[in-house]
């Protein structure tokens, strides 16, 4: 698959050949859903449990007479009604460590890239800026008309000047190639890859 390469201002800068094994797979909603669910579940921390009546260290001895005390007929201090007692129907410990086969995860990333290749993929030559300032980058991106929500993926490391200039731009997120993931790719309207990012992503699967 041949795709035109652009500069950051939207002008043409040549062509690049994309691997059909990475960017030419028919997307499947069920695979993408499984991978996105796996990602979001694994972001969640462990839900902590509350101590219930059997977990608190308090005496179980009946502390008053059954009758004649003028108070309720309590049995032990671990009851939820007392300060320091166990929580009634408290939350239980839950782990969200969902497992997913590596082949399915890899297939999901290929399908996300392929979905963007159909609509929403832009390949740029590099992320070098003549002036690494937010105002200058905003003007360049407005001229290129990439859209409101843009994910920019660079090669081994993100271009430092571009990352600094894009830091305060709403809707522009930057990642190195190793951080490319299904959720972020699908969440953005446009995926912008550098030539180095294309090489890294293709080597990630073919390697």
Secondary structure, DSSP 8 states (H G I E B T S, - for coil): -EEEEE-TTS-EEEEEE--HHHH-----HHHHHHHHHHHHHHHS--B-----TTTS----S--S-SSSSSS-----TTSTTSTTS--TT----B-------HHHHHHHHHHHHHHHHHTTEEEES----SS--HHHHHHHHHHHT--SSEEEE-SSS--HHHHHHHTT-TTEEEE-GGG--HHHHHHSSEEEEEHHHHHHHHHHHH-
